[in-house]
Amino acid sequence: MNKYLQTLVKNVRRQLEVWLENKNVFHIKNLFRFLHSNLGTVIILKGRSNE
């Protein structure tokens, strides 16, 4: 697993832990922003893995 993918996984886990520990309701727009941001990163990483 390359360092960029490891960083992505670490960041996703960290954010999920924050949301689960907080137990407060979070805004759906934050979830969409989070998913959109990570989708863009995954697309870039996938393109790099094909090179």
C-alpha positions as CSV (number, residue, x, y, z in Angstrom):
1,M,0.0,0.0,0.0
2,N,1.6,3.3,-1.0
3,K,2.0,6.2,1.5
4,Y,-0.8,8.3,0.0
5,L,-3.3,5.5,0.4
6,Q,-2.1,4.8,3.9
7,T,-2.6,8.5,4.7
8,L,-6.1,8.5,3.2
9,V,-7.1,5.4,5.2
10,K,-5.7,7.0,8.4
11,N,-7.6,10.2,7.8
12,V,-10.9,8.4,7.1
13,R,-10.5,6.4,10.3
14,R,-9.7,9.5,12.3
15,Q,-12.8,11.3,11.1
16,L,-15.1,8.4,11.7
17,E,-13.7,8.0,15.2
18,V,-14.4,11.7,15.9
19,W,-18.0,11.3,14.7
20,L,-18.6,8.1,16.6
21,E,-17.0,9.5,19.9
22,N,-18.9,12.8,19.6
23,K,-22.3,11.2,19.5
24,N,-23.8,14.6,18.6
25,V,-25.8,15.0,15.4
26,F,-23.6,16.2,12.6
27,H,-24.8,18.1,9.5
28,I,-25.3,16.1,6.4
29,K,-23.4,18.7,4.4
30,N,-20.3,17.7,6.4
31,L,-20.8,14.1,5.4
32,F,-21.2,15.0,1.8
33,R,-18.1,17.2,1.9
34,F,-16.2,14.4,3.5
35,L,-17.3,11.8,0.9
36,H,-16.8,14.2,-2.0
37,S,-13.3,15.1,-0.8
38,N,-12.3,11.4,-0.3
39,L,-13.8,10.4,-3.6
40,G,-11.6,12.9,-5.4
41,T,-8.6,11.6,-3.6
42,V,-9.4,8.0,-4.4
43,I,-9.8,8.9,-8.1
44,I,-6.4,10.5,-8.2
45,L,-4.8,7.6,-6.4
46,K,-6.4,5.1,-8.7
47,G,-5.0,7.0,-11.7
48,R,-1.5,6.9,-10.2
49,S,-1.7,3.2,-9.5
50,N,-2.2,2.6,-13.2
51,E,0.9,4.4,-14.2
